[in-house]
Amino acid sequence: MLELFVIAYCFYFVVNIYTSFMQVGFVQNAKKLSPVILSNDKYETAAQYAIEKERISIVSTLYDFVIFFLWIKFGLGFLDSLIVVEESWLKAILFIDAFIIINWILGLPFDLYSTFKLNKKYGFSNMTAKLYIMDTIKTGIIFLVAGSLVIASISFIIESFPMWWIWGFVFIFAVIILINMLYPVIRDKMFDKFEPLKDKDLEGKINNLLNEVGFKSSGVFSVDASKRDNRLNAYFGGLGSTKRVVLFDTLVEKLSHNELLAVLGHELGHFKNGDILKNIGIMGFVMFVFFAIFGNLGDEIFLGLNISNEPYGIIVVFLMFSPILSFFLMPLISLISRHNEYAADEFGSNLQSKEDLVSALLKLANENKSFPLSHPLYVFFYYSHPPLVERFKELGFDVHAKKEDALRDEFNIDV
């Protein structure tokens, strides 16, 4: 069984590297062509950013490949020999916490480079060293407290039930739903500053839009995302009574009222089409399959990793190999997601207007420096959203062979 997992990881590694190289080559060739969607200078900048980001991903993937084999050859066994305690729940907490912290430390150089070098170079990151350290401390506290409680609970379930993987799935699925409900509250209390919209005219328009489609929320908020990053975004956070509309302050600043309503209309399309419940259902099904697989492993895989078939060993095998299984499912899940995005675009353009949605997407692409073209294989594996060119086509605008003046003429918008 361990050999099958290792072969799967090697295939995962090869596909990752191959698609990244294909993407870099594709963007390098595409940036020599006539720009589409973006202006000439922004098209060039977005292409260069996409290339640099992908090159970092290639180095990171190679680095992770080495780290993975160091773990399975002797790392897990060595860590096991260091942590000698009687209580299985305590060993699970210490072992898994140490495993995650070590991996975080090993990956820290890439995170620091992306945050303080790459993203600052392209005008995204406003992160300061002080804010980065504070975010890290807060995240660490949440992980050590909440994460350790979850690990201890799973350890208890594994030891208490013969068919533990069923009850383990139920518990983790419930935890994920709870996290989604509490996410806006946690962000508000520990990381971001949520404020009611100061623009009461905009707030009234948003509430009218929400009422039109029957979406009930606990309020419309602006969040000070610009203290960390200049990119534009908005989301519907929480579940049940914690649902709220959250607008990045950068989005409120850059988009007009109609463009903002078009973006929210797209998100409401997901709500109206039941995509949120569908995604929860897909996630639940995938998770159930994973628990069924990792809950019925033979002793040989643990012997091969020099660890025991105990709660800590089962959890670490799950953490190491479930992302690989997820990767093989991603093309199908991404295909479903891209279909949902087209439907949400259609809903949003009908709710507001096609012109407003196109204009908003243009500004998002320009401000976020999103290169509008990608290699088909890269899209197949990684894109949960369709490439911007394809979204524009579905909205009735053919970007090829058209410049900004054509866009202005066709949609009467400013780019």
C-alpha positions, 0 to 999 in steps of 0.5 A: 500500500505504501508503494502505491501511495508513493507512486501516486505522489510521484505522478502528482509531482510529475504532473505538477512540474510538467503543467507548471513548465507548460504554463510558463512557456505558454505565457511567455509566448502569449505575452508576445501577442497582441494584448487582450482584455488588459492594456499593453503595459498591464498585459506585460506586467501580468504576464511577468507576474504569472511567470515569476509566480509559477517559477517559484511554484516549480522550485517549491514543488521540487523542495516539497518532493525532497521534504516528502521523501525525507519524512517517509525515509526517516523523518517520521520514525525519528520524530516518533522516537523523540516523543515517548508518552503513554497517553495516545491522545497526548502523543497524537497532539505532540506528534501532529503539532510537531509535524505541522510546525516543522513543515511550516518552518521548512516552508517559511522561506517561500512564504516570506519571499512571496509576501515581502519580495514578489508581491511587493515588487508587483504592488500587492503586498502592504504587509509589514514585519510587525503585522506578519509576526502578529498574524503568525502568533494569532494563527499559531494560538488558534492552531495550538488550541483548536487544532490540538482539541480536534487532534485529541478528539479524533484520537479518542474516536479512533480508540473508542469505535471499531468503525471509527472512520465513520464517526471521525468523518461525522466529527470533522465534517461538523467541525468544518461547518462550525469553522465556516459559521465562525470564520467571519467572527474570528476574522473580525475579533483577531485579524481584520477590522469589520465596519458597517459601510459608510456609504449608506447609499451603496448599503441601501442598494446592496440590501435591495439586491439581497432582498430581491433574491431572498438572501438574508444576512447579518449585515454588509461590512467593509474590511480593511484588507488594504493593510495587507494587500491591494488586491480587490475582492468580496465574499459572503462569509459565514453560515446561518445567522453569521452570514454577512456580505464582506467587501474589501476596502480596495473594492469599494474604492475602485469599483462604481456602485453598479460594478459592485452590485454586478460582482455581488450579483455574481456571488448571489448567483451561486446562492440562488443556484444552490452552489454553496450546498452543492459544494458542501455535498461534494466536500462531504462525499470526498471526505467520506471516501478519504476517511473510508480509505485511511480508516482501513489501512493495513499495518504494512504502510505504518511499518514502512514509515517506521511508525505505529498503527495508532491515532498519531500514525493514522492522522499523519498518514492522512495529512501526508497523502490526502492532498495527493488523492485530492489532486486526482479529483481536482479536474472533475471538481474544477470542471463543475466549479467552472460550469457554476461560475458561468451560470453565476455570471449569467445570473449576475449580468441579468440581475444587474447588467452585462456591461456592469459585470464586464466593466467590474471584471476588467477592473478586477483583472487590471488591479489584480494583474490577472493574466487573461490566458492560460495553457489548457492543461493548466486550466484543466488541473487548477482553474476553479474559475474559467479563464477571463477570456472565456468568461468574456466570450460567454458574456457576449464580448469577443476579446480577440482582435479588439482593443480598449477603444472597441471595448468602450464602443461596445459596452460604453465603459471606462477601462 
